[in-house]
Amino acid sequence: MLLQDVLYKVAIRSVAGSTSAEVKDVQIDSRKVKKGAAFIAVKGAAADGHQFIEKAIENGAVAIVCEEIPEIVNEAVVYVQAENSAAAAGYMASNFFGKPSEQLKLVGVTGTNGKTTIATLLYKLFTRLGYKCGLLSTVENMIGQRVVPATHTTPDAINLNAMLKQMVDEGCAYVFMETSSHAVHQHRVTGLQYAGGIFSNITHDHLDYHKTFDEYIRVKKSFFDSLPSSAFAISNADDKRGTVMLQNTNAKKYFYSLKTVADFKGKILDNSLNGLMMTVNEVEVNFRLIGEFNAYNLLAVYGAAICLGEDKQEVLTALSELTGAEGRFDYQVSAKERVIAIVDYAHTPDALLNVLATIKKLKKGFEKVITVVGCGGDRDRTKRPVMATVACEHSDKVIFTSDNPRSEDPAQIIKDMEEGLAPAYKRKYISIVDRKEAIKTAISLAKEEDIILIAGKGHEKYQEIKGVRNHFDDKEEVKEFFELLDK
C-alpha cells in the first residue's frame, strides 16, 4: 500500500520525502519493525516512541511518522510530522487493514462498571440469534467460537485493527467491544466506525491516570461526541451523568431505566439466587442473572439489540437463557454447610457497594456476610480507604488482603485501606496479606449458609507481585477449601 493511502485522514504538519513510497506494515513498537514498515513514534505513558526512531530505521522502516522530526535524518527514509502520533496510529492502522470496522457492525460499551458483562451478553445473544460475532473484552477476545487471550481491555490501534480484519475475514457480522477511557484518551479507537455506543455508569475510578473526575467524565463523553449520525447511542437514565454523556452526540439517542420513563424500561419483580424476574417494556421475563446491577446490564443489551433491528420477543427469549461473564457474581455453594462464596471483579467502591447491596437483598435475615477485599498496586490510591469503608459498612466481617500489588508493598496498600476508617469499624476487620490465607480464613470463619464475597480479581487467573504474574485463581481457591470443609 502506498504511504499516502495509509496516511488518509491523518493531520499532517510537514513531510520530508515522497509519500508514494510502498509500505508493507505499520508498527508502534520498534522491535516489531521489519523491512518496508512505517514506524509511528507515539508518546506513551511509560515510554516515548521518538527515542526508538533510529532503532526502527535499523530494523528496516521506510517511513517515520512522528510529532518531532529528529535533528539528524536519513535521506532514504520518509519523515511525516503529524499533529498527534497516537491519533495518526489509529487512522493509519484502520487504513492499512482495509477499514475493517466499516465492514461489520461495531458496538462499543463504555462506563466504569458493567462493560464486560454488557459486551459479553451482546456477543452471546447475537451468537444465539444465529450471527457470527466477535468480542473484545477484559476477560477474553472471541472470533466466532475461537478464543484469543486478552491482555488489555482495549488493544492498541495496530493489534485492534488487525483483529478486526481477522474478524471480517472469518465472516463476523457484529463485534462487541469494551471501550475503556484509556483507549479513548490514547486514541486506540481513533479511526474506527461504530454502529453504536452504550454507556453503563460512571463512578470513582482510574484517577491515577485521568487525575480528576471531571477529566474522566470528559474522556468518556468524547466517545459519544465522536459517534456518527448513522449510529445509535444508549445511556443509563438513572445515572446522574447519563443524559450529559449524550448531550453533544450526533447519534440517535436512547435511554434505559429502572426508575424513570425511558425507551427501554425495566422493573424488578423478584431478585434471588435463582435469578431476576422483571418486566422489560411491560413484558414479564425470568433471567438467570442476579442483582439490580445486572438488571441494568440486561436493559442495555436489550436496547442495543432492538436498535440493531432484532425482534423484541426473540431477543427476550434468548436473553432469558444466558449467563453472564466469568468472575461477575460467580458463586459456589459448599455441599455440607451450604456456605455461599461469591467471586466478583468489583474493584471500585461503587461496584463493591452494588455487589454487597445485591447480597443484602438475597439474605434471608440470619446469615453473616464475610468480605475479602484488597486494592491494586500502582493504581488510584484515593479509593483505598473508600473501598475499605464500603466493605466494613456493608459486611459483618472483613478481611483486607492483597489484590495485584504490582510494584508496591502489599502491606502498605492494606495500611492505606485502614487509614480513615471510622473507629466503629476497627473491630470488624482483620488484615491478612497472603490472599490464599485470607480466603481460607474467610471460609473457616463461615457458619451454615453464611455468604462470603471475594472481591477485586474475578476472572483473573494470576496475581501480579513485583512485576511477576503468579498463577492464582479465586475460584480455584474456593473450590479447594470447600472440598476440605465438606470432608
N, C-alpha and C positions, 0 to 999 in steps of 0.2 A: 504494500500500500504506500502511496506517496505521502510524504510528511505533511504536505499542505492539506490532504484529506484527513489525516489523523488530527490535525490542529483545528478542525472545524468547530466553531463556537468559542474557541479559547481567546480570552482578552490578551492581545499581544502588544508589547511596548516597542520592541525592536527585533530585527532579525539580522544575523550575520551569516551569510551563506545562502544556498539555494534550497527552497522548501520543496523542490521537485525530487529531492533525494528519496530513495527507496527505504522504507522502514519495515523490518521483519518482526519486530517485537516492541513492546513498551514495558518499562520497568521503573519502579521507585526504589528498588533495592539494588545497589551497585554490584552486589555479589551474584545476582541472578542475570546480570547483563551479559549477552553474547554478541557475536559479530552481527552488525546490521540493526541493533536495537536503538530505540530512543530512550534516553535516561531522563527522568523527571526528578529534579532536585527539590524535594519537599522539606520544609522546615517543620519537623515534628516536635512532640513534647520532650522526647528523650535525646534526639539527635537531629542535626541539620544536614540534609542531603547534599548541600553545597560543598560540604567537606569531602564528599566522595566522588566529585566530578572527574578528577584525574583517574581514579580507580576505574570508573565506568568506561572512560576512553581507552584505558589499557585493556579492558575486557572486550572492546570491540564496538562501543557506542559510536554511531554515526551522527547522532543529533543529541543535543543537550537542551532541555527546557528548564529554565531557572528564573529566579527573581532578580539575581545579581550576576552579571556577566563576569567571569573570572578575569583577573588582571592579565594573565598570560593565556592566550587562546591557541588552539590547534587549528591551523588553516584547513585541515582535511575534515573538520567537524563543523556541522551547522549549529549555531547557538541561537536559541529563541528566548528572548526575555519576556516573561509572562507577568501579568498583574498579580496573579496568585497561583503558585505552583500546585497547591493542593487541588484547587478548582480545575486547573489545567489537566491534572491527572484524571479527574472524574470524566471530563469531556473526551479526553484522548482515549481512555480505556473503552468508553462507550463506542466511539467511532471505530477504533481498531477491531473490536469484536463484532462489528456489524450492527450496532444499536440493538442489542438483544431485548432490552426492556420494551421496545416498541413492537416486538413480535409476539408478545404474550401479555396477559393482564397481570400487572404487578400491583399488589396491595401492601402498603406499609402500615405498621402498627407502632405507635409511639405512646409514651406515658411512663410514669415511674413504676407502677405495678400492673401486672396483667398482660404485658406484651407477649410473653412466651405462651401463656395459655390461649390467648386470642388467636395468635398466629397458628399454633398447633391445632386448635379446634377447627379453624378455617381449612387447613390442609387436610385434616381427617374428614371433614364434612364434604368438601368438593371431591375428594377421592371416592368417598362413598356414593356421591351423586354421579360417578362414572367418568370423571375427568382425570387426566394425568397431571399431577401437580408438583411443584417444587416448594420447599420450606427452607427458610434461612432463620435460625433461631439460636438462642443461647445454649439450649440443650443439644441440638443436633441439626444438621442440614440434610435435606432429603431431595433426591432427584428421582421422582416416581417412588418406587419402593426401596431404592438404594440409599443406604446411609453414608453420608460424608461427614466425618467428625468436625465439630465446631470448635474454633479457637477464640473467636471474638463474637460478641452479639451481632455486629455487622462487620464483614470482612473489609479489607482495604479495597480501593476502587478497582485495582487491576484484578485481584482474585474474585471480587464480586461480579464484575462483568464477564470474566472467564467462566464463572459458574453459571451465570445466566445464559451464556452462549451454549454451554453444555445442556442446560435445561431446554432451550429452544431446539437444539439438535436431537434431543431424545423425546421430543414431542409434547413437552409440558404446555398446557394451555393457561394455567394460572401459577403464580408464585406469591406466597405469603411470607412477608419479611418483617422481622423486628427491626425497627429503625430507631436506633439509640440517639440520644442527644450528642454523644461523642461523634457518631457517624455523620450527623448533620453538620456539626461545627467543623469537623475535619474534612468536609467535602467528599467523604467516601461515597455519598449517594448523588453527588452533583452529576448532571448529565442523564440521569435515569428518568424515564417517563412512567409516572404512576397512573394506574386506573382508579386508585382510591387511597384514602388515608383514614386511619382510625385513631382517635385519642381516648385513652383509658382514664387517666387521672394524673395529677401532679402533686408530689409531696417532697419532703426534705430528703434530698439525695444528691450525690455527685458534686457537692460543694467543694471538695478537694480539687476538682477540675474547673468547674464554672465560677467558683469563688463567691458569687452571690445568687440568691434565689431568683431575683429578677432576671439575671442573665440566663439562668437555667430555663426560665419560662420563655424568654425571648427566642432562645435557640429552638425549643420545641415548637413554638408558634411559627418560626420561619419555615418549617417543613410544610405546614398548611398554606402559608403565604405563597409558596412556590408551586402548588398544585395547579394544573391547567383547568380551563373551564369544562373540558370533557370529562374530568374526574369527579368522584364523589368524596365528600368529607363528612365523617361521622364522629360526633363528640358526645361525651357524657354530660348531660344537662345537670346532673346532681353534683358535679364537681364545680367548685366556685369559680374556676377558671375555664370551664368547659365552653362557655359562649365566647370568651376572649380569644380562645385558640382559633376559632373560625372567623373572627372579626374581618380579616382582610383577604380571605381566600377567594379565588375565582371559581373554585369547585362548587358543585351543588351541595348545599348544606342539609344535614340530617342530624337529629338528636335522639339519644336513648335515655330512659329514666325509669327509676322505681318510685320516684316521689312526686313527679310533676307531669304535666301534659307533654307528650313527645311523639315523634314519628314512630318510635319503637318503644312501647310502654309495657313494663312488666310489673307483676305483683306477686310477692311470695305468699303462698298459702300454707306451706309446711317445709321445714328445714330439719333434716335428721341425718343420721349416718347412712340411711338408705338413699339419700339424695334430696333434691329440691322438687317440690311440687309448686308450680307457679302458672300464672296466666301470662301469655305473651300476645299483646294486642287482642285481649279478651278470649284467646284460645287456651284452654287448660292443658298443661303438659307436665309430665314427670321426667326429670333429668337425673342422670347418675352422679352429677357433680354436686358438691356440698358447699353451703355458705353463701352469704349475701354477696361477697366479692365475686363469686362465680356466677351469680345471677346477673351481675353487670357484664361480665365477660360473655355470657350467653346472649345477652341482648345485643352487644356489639357485633358478635358473629352473625346473628340472625339478620341484623340491619345490613351488614355488608353483603350477605347472600342475596337479599332482596334487591339491593342496589345493583348487583351483578346480574339481575334478571331471573333468578331462580324462583320456583313455585313455593309459596308460603307453606303449604301443608307438607310437601316433600322435605323441605328444609327442617321443619319442626320434628317430623318423624325421624329423620336421620340424626338430628342433634340429640334427641332423647336417648339414643343408643350409645353415644360417645363418652369416653373417659377423657380426662384432662392430660396435661403434660406431666412427665415424670418429675417427682420431687416437689409437686404442688399439692399440698394436703394429702400426701401419700401415707396411708395408715396401715398398721398391722395390729392384730389383736392376739394376746397370749392365750394359749389354749385353756390353762387351768384357772388363772386369776382373772381372766377377761380384762387385763390391763390394755389400754389403747395407747399406742405410740404413733405419733404423727410426725412425719418428716416433711419440712416445708422450707422453701428457699427464702422465706421472709428475712430480708437483711436491711430493711429500712424501718424506722419507727412506725410508719403508717401500715406497712404490710404486716408487721408483728401484731399491731393492735387489731387489724382485720381478722387475723387467724385466731387470736385469743378471744375476740368477740364472738366468732363463729363457734369456738369450743364452748364458750359460756352458754350459748343457746342450745348446744347439744346435750349439756349436762342434765341429769335427772334431779340433781339437787344435793346429793351427798358426796359425790366424787371430788377428789382433790386434783388440782391442775399443777403439774410439775414442769417447769420450763427450763430447757438447756439452751443457752444462747451466748454468742460471742460477737465480736466485731472484727471486720477485716483490717489487716495492717496496710499502711501506705494509702489509706483512704480517709475520707472526711472524718476528722476526729470529733467534730462538734456533735455528731449524732450518737456518740458512745454513751454519755450519761442519759440521753433521752431514751435510747434503747433499753438501758438498764431500768429506768423508771417505769417504762411501759410494761416490761416483763414483771417487775415486782408488784405493780398496781393491779395487774390482772391475773396473777398466779398465786397459788398457795405456798409454793416453794420454788426458788430459782437457783439454778447452778450456772454461774458465769464461767465460761471456758474459752478455749481458743477457737477461732474460725479459720481463716487463712492469714496467719500473722505476717506472711511475706518477709520483708527485711526487718520488721520491728520485733521488739521483745514482747512475747505474748503476755508475760506477767504485767508489763507496763500498760498494755491495752486494757487488761482487766482493771487495773488501778484507775485508768481514765473512765471506765464504766462506773466504778464505785463512787467517784467524786461527784458530789452534788446530790447524792441520794438522800431523801428525807430520813431523819432518824427512825421513823416508824418502820422503814423497810430494812434496817440493819439486821434484824433477826430473821428476815425472810430468805436471805440468800447465803450460799456458800460459794467459794471460788475454787475450782479445780482446773489447773492449766491444761492437763492432758485430756483431750476431747474423748478419747476412748474410755478413760476412767470416769469422766463426767457422765457419759451415757450409762455406763454400768451402775454408777451410784444412783442415778435417777430411777433406773429400773428396780434396784434393790430397795429404794425408799417407797416405791409404789405399792399400795394395797389394792384389794379387789376392785376392779372397774375404774381405778384412777386413770387419768389421762396425762400422758407425757407429750410435750411438744419439744421437738429437737429442731431448732430454727437456724437459718442462715446459709446452709450449704445445699440443701435439696438434692438436685440431680448430680451434683459434683462427685466425682469418684477419686478425688485427690485432696490432700491438704498441703498448701504451699508454705514451707518453713525455710527461711534463709535462702530463698531462690530455688529450692529443690521441691519438686512436686512428688510427694509420697502417696502411695495408694491409700485412700481412706474413703469409706462409703458408709454414711449414717445408717442406711437401710440394712446393710450387711451386719453392722454392729448390733442393731436392734434384734435382728433375726437370731444372731449368735447368743445374745443374753436372754432372749425369750426362751430359747431351747433349754438353757441351763435352768431358768426359772420354772419351766414346766416339767422338769425331770422328777 
